[in-house]
Amino acid sequence: MSEVVSRLIQLESGRDVAEVMHRYMSLCDYLDEGVDIEPLIDLFTRDAIWEGRGKRYAATFGRREGREAIRDMFVKYTLPPAHFALNVHFLTSEKVNVQSETEAEGTWVLLQTATFTDGRSQLSSALLNVRFRREDGRWKIAHFCTTSRFNRPVQTPWDNPQPLPVPEE
């Protein structure tokens, strides 16, 4: 294989891995009562691991091994009553390393703004370390690891219903 073709495959794989991560976050933004979580679960390999690390996230989220255990965790977010009134994930500081045609890893800094249905709001940040593996011809998450950087309550809901301030005519 020529060096150019090899580099092209690596670039395309890096883009595809990043797309998996962005799709994951987009689907998490809309976890709500009754949402079909299968598109989210399909982003994971059959033997995937999802874990929270560090004192706060290890206790809160724990470690889930296998797609079924990960599904069980996410199902809780789709049962009544809804958990989130608003949930938005922002990914920054992306670094993707494609190690081979079947293995890759990436790191991101996550910022999450959430308003819960009980009226509380929170701003959170985490470091994400994610390993990917090509399975059935598609890049999937093999090991998702989130480590809390900070979490803080916010006094008002993130989405203020007041009209936006704009210049008068």
C-alpha positions as CSV (number, residue, x, y, z in Angstrom):
1,M,0.0,0.0,0.0
2,S,1.4,3.4,-0.9
3,E,2.2,5.9,1.8
4,V,-0.4,8.3,0.3
5,V,-3.2,5.7,0.5
6,S,-2.1,4.7,4.0
7,R,-2.3,8.4,5.1
8,L,-5.7,8.8,3.4
9,I,-7.1,5.8,5.3
10,Q,-5.7,7.1,8.5
11,L,-7.3,10.6,7.9
12,E,-10.6,9.1,7.0
13,S,-10.6,6.8,10.0
14,G,-9.8,9.7,12.3
15,R,-12.7,11.6,10.9
16,D,-15.0,8.6,11.2
17,V,-14.0,8.0,14.8
18,A,-14.7,11.7,15.6
19,E,-18.1,11.3,13.9
20,V,-18.9,8.4,16.2
21,M,-18.1,10.5,19.2
22,H,-20.2,13.5,18.0
23,R,-23.1,11.2,17.2
24,Y,-22.9,9.7,20.7
25,M,-23.1,13.2,22.3
26,S,-25.9,14.3,20.0
27,L,-28.0,11.2,21.0
28,C,-27.2,11.8,24.7
29,D,-28.5,15.4,24.2
30,Y,-32.0,14.0,23.5
31,L,-32.3,11.2,26.1
32,D,-35.9,11.6,27.1
33,E,-38.9,9.6,28.2
34,G,-39.6,6.9,25.7
35,V,-36.7,7.6,23.4
36,D,-35.4,4.7,21.3
37,I,-31.9,4.1,22.6
38,E,-30.9,1.5,20.1
39,P,-29.1,4.0,17.8
40,L,-27.0,5.0,20.8
41,I,-26.3,1.4,21.9
42,D,-25.4,0.5,18.3
43,L,-22.4,2.8,18.7
44,F,-20.8,0.4,21.1
45,T,-18.9,-2.9,20.4
46,R,-20.5,-6.1,21.7
47,D,-17.9,-6.2,24.6
48,A,-17.7,-2.5,25.2
49,I,-16.9,-0.9,28.6
50,W,-18.5,2.3,29.8
51,E,-17.0,3.7,33.0
52,G,-16.8,6.7,35.3
53,R,-13.4,7.3,36.9
54,G,-12.3,9.4,39.8
55,K,-13.9,9.7,43.2
56,R,-17.1,11.4,41.9
57,Y,-17.8,9.6,38.6
58,A,-16.7,6.1,39.8
59,A,-19.3,6.3,42.6
60,T,-22.0,7.9,40.4
61,F,-21.7,5.9,37.2
62,G,-19.6,2.9,38.1
63,R,-18.3,0.5,35.4
64,R,-20.6,-1.3,32.9
65,E,-19.2,-4.2,30.8
66,G,-20.9,-5.3,27.7
67,R,-23.5,-3.7,25.5
68,E,-26.4,-5.1,27.6
69,A,-25.1,-3.5,30.8
70,I,-24.6,-0.2,28.9
71,R,-28.1,-0.4,27.6
72,D,-29.5,-1.0,31.1
73,M,-27.7,2.2,32.3
74,F,-29.1,4.3,29.5
75,V,-32.7,2.9,29.7
76,K,-33.0,4.6,33.1
77,Y,-32.8,8.0,31.4
78,T,-35.8,7.1,29.1
79,L,-38.2,6.0,31.9
80,P,-40.8,8.4,33.3
81,P,-40.4,10.8,34.7
82,A,-38.0,12.4,32.3
83,H,-34.5,13.1,33.9
84,F,-33.5,16.1,31.7
85,A,-35.5,19.2,30.8
86,L,-32.5,20.3,28.8
87,N,-29.2,18.6,28.1
88,V,-26.4,19.9,25.8
89,H,-22.9,18.4,25.4
90,F,-20.0,20.4,24.0
91,L,-16.8,18.6,22.9
92,T,-13.5,20.4,22.8
93,S,-9.8,19.8,22.6
94,E,-10.2,16.8,20.3
95,K,-7.3,14.5,19.8
96,V,-7.7,11.3,17.7
97,N,-5.0,8.8,17.2
98,V,-5.6,6.0,14.7
99,Q,-3.3,3.2,15.7
100,S,-4.3,0.7,12.9
101,E,-7.0,-0.2,10.5
102,T,-9.1,-1.6,13.4
103,E,-7.9,0.4,16.6
104,A,-8.1,4.0,17.5
105,E,-8.3,6.2,20.6
106,G,-9.3,9.7,21.3
107,T,-9.5,12.3,24.1
108,W,-11.9,15.2,24.4
109,V,-12.8,17.7,27.1
110,L,-16.5,17.7,27.7
111,L,-18.7,20.6,28.9
112,Q,-22.2,19.7,29.7
113,T,-25.1,22.1,30.5
114,A,-28.1,20.4,32.0
115,T,-31.4,21.4,33.5
116,F,-33.2,18.5,35.2
117,T,-37.0,18.1,35.3
118,D,-36.9,18.8,39.1
119,G,-35.8,22.4,38.2
120,R,-32.1,22.1,39.2
121,S,-29.4,23.1,36.7
122,Q,-25.8,22.1,36.5
123,L,-22.6,22.8,34.6
124,S,-20.2,19.9,34.4
125,S,-16.9,19.2,32.7
126,A,-15.1,15.9,32.2
127,L,-12.1,14.4,30.4
128,L,-13.1,11.7,28.0
129,N,-10.7,8.9,27.1
130,V,-12.3,6.7,24.5
131,R,-11.0,3.6,22.6
132,F,-12.6,2.6,19.3
133,R,-12.5,-0.6,17.4
134,R,-13.7,-1.4,13.9
135,E,-16.5,-4.0,14.2
136,D,-18.6,-5.2,11.3
137,G,-16.9,-2.7,9.1
138,R,-17.8,0.3,11.3
139,W,-15.9,2.2,14.0
140,K,-17.5,1.7,17.4
141,I,-16.8,2.6,21.0
142,A,-14.9,-0.2,22.7
143,H,-14.1,1.6,26.0
144,F,-15.7,4.9,27.1
145,C,-14.1,6.5,30.1
146,T,-15.3,9.8,31.7
147,T,-13.4,11.5,34.5
148,S,-14.9,14.5,36.3
149,R,-13.1,17.8,36.1
150,F,-15.8,19.8,37.8
151,N,-19.5,19.9,38.6
152,R,-21.4,22.9,39.9
153,P,-25.0,23.8,40.4
154,V,-26.3,26.8,38.5
155,Q,-29.0,28.9,40.1
156,T,-31.3,29.4,37.1
157,P,-32.4,27.1,34.2
158,W,-30.1,27.2,31.2
159,D,-32.9,28.1,28.8
160,N,-34.4,31.4,29.8
161,P,-37.8,31.9,28.2
162,Q,-37.4,35.7,28.2
163,P,-37.1,37.4,24.7
164,L,-33.6,37.8,23.5
165,P,-32.1,41.3,23.9
166,V,-31.7,42.8,20.4
167,P,-31.1,46.4,19.3
168,E,-34.2,48.5,18.9
169,E,-35.1,49.9,15.5
